[in-house]
Amino acid sequence: MSAEAKVKAPTKAAAPAAGDEACKPTVLTDSDSRTEILNRLRRAEGQLRGIQRMIEDGEPCLKIGQQFSAVRKALDSTYLRMTVCFMEQELEQRLAPGEEQKADLSAMMKDMETLLARMG
């Protein structure tokens, strides 16, 4: 038998069952949240372009480092915001709260975001 014949073709993983929600990828569906996150990312993108210009212009490393720190903080806060929006969306879909509970859930998620932001 040749060496090529001994090589097995890779096997495909079984597709998840049609009703298997745990394997289904989730996307952020709230348009306001998506817009907010995209705007934050665009601002961070502008900051990164500014850092590139600073390097090209020969700015001092300390100034460049400060800008790196600002971009990292902006991306961290955007990631946190996206995560909270995702959690709120998933909880609302799974728990189907009433209007009063939805307001309570929203307030709790804002508090959670504030607490988590203080960790970083």
Secondary structure, DSSP 8 states (H G I E B T S, - for coil): --HHHHS----------TT-GGGS------HHHHHHHHHHHHHHHHHHHHHHHHHHTT--HHHHHHHHHHHHHHHHHHHHHHHHHHHHHHHHHHH---HHHHHHHHHHHHHHHHHHHHH-
